[in-house]
Amino acid sequence: MSIISSIGRIAAEFSAARARHQTERTIRSLPIELQKDIGWPDAYETGTAHHSGVGSWSGSK
């Protein structure tokens, strides 16, 4: 694997992690009633939503 492809993979994983974080922050800013209507955070915490955790983009593969 070349350095360029490694950097590209890390950048893509970082971008995906950042997008997940922004989505979570936006959902958490909604009123509690709306969060409950969409099943937040129950679906998220039980694993029905995909979340790979903090630092997963840092090359753990």
PyRosetta script that sets phi, psi and omega in degrees:
from pyrosetta import init, pose_from_sequence

init()
pose = pose_from_sequence("MSIISSIGRIAAEFSAARARHQTERTIRSLPIELQKDIGWPDAYETGTAHHSGVGSWSGSK")
pose.set_psi(1, 130.1)
pose.set_omega(1, -178.6)
pose.set_phi(2, -80.7)
pose.set_psi(2, 164.5)
pose.set_omega(2, 179.3)
pose.set_phi(3, -62.3)
pose.set_psi(3, -41.8)
pose.set_omega(3, -178.9)
pose.set_phi(4, -61.4)
pose.set_psi(4, -44.8)
pose.set_omega(4, -179.9)
pose.set_phi(5, -68.3)
pose.set_psi(5, -33.6)
pose.set_omega(5, 177.0)
pose.set_phi(6, -65.6)
pose.set_psi(6, -44.2)
pose.set_omega(6, 178.7)
pose.set_phi(7, -63.6)
pose.set_psi(7, -41.6)
pose.set_omega(7, 178.3)
pose.set_phi(8, -61.9)
pose.set_psi(8, -42.4)
pose.set_omega(8, 179.2)
pose.set_phi(9, -64.7)
pose.set_psi(9, -44.2)
pose.set_omega(9, 179.7)
pose.set_phi(10, -63.7)
pose.set_psi(10, -41.6)
pose.set_omega(10, 178.7)
pose.set_phi(11, -63.2)
pose.set_psi(11, -40.9)
pose.set_omega(11, 179.1)
pose.set_phi(12, -65.7)
pose.set_psi(12, -42.0)
pose.set_omega(12, 178.6)
pose.set_phi(13, -66.5)
pose.set_psi(13, -39.0)
pose.set_omega(13, 177.2)
pose.set_phi(14, -63.6)
pose.set_psi(14, -42.8)
pose.set_omega(14, 179.0)
pose.set_phi(15, -61.8)
pose.set_psi(15, -41.9)
pose.set_omega(15, 179.0)
pose.set_phi(16, -66.0)
pose.set_psi(16, -41.2)
pose.set_omega(16, 178.7)
pose.set_phi(17, -64.2)
pose.set_psi(17, -39.5)
pose.set_omega(17, 179.2)
pose.set_phi(18, -65.7)
pose.set_psi(18, -41.5)
pose.set_omega(18, 178.4)
pose.set_phi(19, -63.0)
pose.set_psi(19, -42.4)
pose.set_omega(19, 177.0)
pose.set_phi(20, -61.3)
pose.set_psi(20, -42.3)
pose.set_omega(20, -179.9)
pose.set_phi(21, -63.6)
pose.set_psi(21, -44.3)
pose.set_omega(21, 179.3)
pose.set_phi(22, -63.7)
pose.set_psi(22, -39.0)
pose.set_omega(22, 177.7)
pose.set_phi(23, -64.1)
pose.set_psi(23, -45.9)
pose.set_omega(23, 179.4)
pose.set_phi(24, -61.6)
pose.set_psi(24, -42.6)
pose.set_omega(24, 179.6)
pose.set_phi(25, -62.9)
pose.set_psi(25, -40.4)
pose.set_omega(25, 179.0)
pose.set_phi(26, -65.4)
pose.set_psi(26, -44.5)
pose.set_omega(26, 179.6)
pose.set_phi(27, -64.2)
pose.set_psi(27, -41.4)
pose.set_omega(27, 179.8)
pose.set_phi(28, -66.7)
pose.set_psi(28, -20.0)
pose.set_omega(28, 178.8)
pose.set_phi(29, -81.5)
pose.set_psi(29, -11.9)
pose.set_omega(29, 177.8)
pose.set_phi(30, -71.4)
pose.set_psi(30, 155.1)
pose.set_omega(30, 174.9)
pose.set_phi(31, -58.8)
pose.set_psi(31, 149.6)
pose.set_omega(31, -177.7)
pose.set_phi(32, -54.2)
pose.set_psi(32, -39.5)
pose.set_omega(32, -178.5)
pose.set_phi(33, -60.5)
pose.set_psi(33, -42.2)
pose.set_omega(33, 178.9)
pose.set_phi(34, -69.7)
pose.set_psi(34, -37.2)
pose.set_omega(34, 177.0)
pose.set_phi(35, -60.5)
pose.set_psi(35, -41.5)
pose.set_omega(35, 178.5)
pose.set_phi(36, -66.0)
pose.set_psi(36, -38.2)
pose.set_omega(36, -180.0)
pose.set_phi(37, -61.6)
pose.set_psi(37, -35.2)
pose.set_omega(37, -179.1)
pose.set_phi(38, -93.6)
pose.set_psi(38, 1.3)
pose.set_omega(38, 176.2)
pose.set_phi(39, 85.0)
pose.set_psi(39, 19.8)
pose.set_omega(39, 179.7)
pose.set_phi(40, -90.6)
pose.set_psi(40, 140.2)
pose.set_omega(40, -5.9)
pose.set_phi(41, -92.9)
pose.set_psi(41, 7.3)
pose.set_omega(41, -176.2)
pose.set_phi(42, -55.3)
pose.set_psi(42, -49.6)
pose.set_omega(42, -179.4)
pose.set_phi(43, -64.4)
pose.set_psi(43, -36.7)
pose.set_omega(43, -178.7)
pose.set_phi(44, -67.9)
pose.set_psi(44, -44.0)
pose.set_omega(44, -175.6)
pose.set_phi(45, -77.1)
pose.set_psi(45, -26.0)
pose.set_omega(45, -179.1)
pose.set_phi(46, -85.3)
pose.set_psi(46, -4.4)
pose.set_omega(46, 175.5)
pose.set_phi(47, 95.4)
pose.set_psi(47, 6.3)
pose.set_omega(47, 177.0)
pose.set_phi(48, -77.7)
pose.set_psi(48, -18.8)
pose.set_omega(48, 173.3)
pose.set_phi(49, -101.2)
pose.set_psi(49, 147.5)
pose.set_omega(49, -177.8)
pose.set_phi(50, -82.6)
pose.set_psi(50, 130.4)
pose.set_omega(50, 174.9)
pose.set_phi(51, -153.5)
pose.set_psi(51, 123.5)
pose.set_omega(51, -175.0)
pose.set_phi(52, -99.7)
pose.set_psi(52, -1.2)
pose.set_omega(52, 173.2)
pose.set_phi(53, 93.3)
pose.set_psi(53, 164.3)
pose.set_omega(53, -179.0)
pose.set_phi(54, -68.6)
pose.set_psi(54, 134.7)
pose.set_omega(54, 175.9)
pose.set_phi(55, 80.7)
pose.set_psi(55, 6.0)
pose.set_omega(55, -177.6)
pose.set_phi(56, -69.2)
pose.set_psi(56, -22.2)
pose.set_omega(56, -178.6)
pose.set_phi(57, -79.2)
pose.set_psi(57, -9.0)
pose.set_omega(57, -170.2)
pose.set_phi(58, -81.4)
pose.set_psi(58, 22.2)
pose.set_omega(58, 173.1)
pose.set_phi(59, 92.6)
pose.set_psi(59, 33.6)
pose.set_omega(59, -179.5)
pose.set_phi(60, -79.5)
pose.set_psi(60, 1.9)
pose.set_omega(60, -177.5)
pose.set_phi(61, -85.1)
pose.dump_pdb("model.pdb")
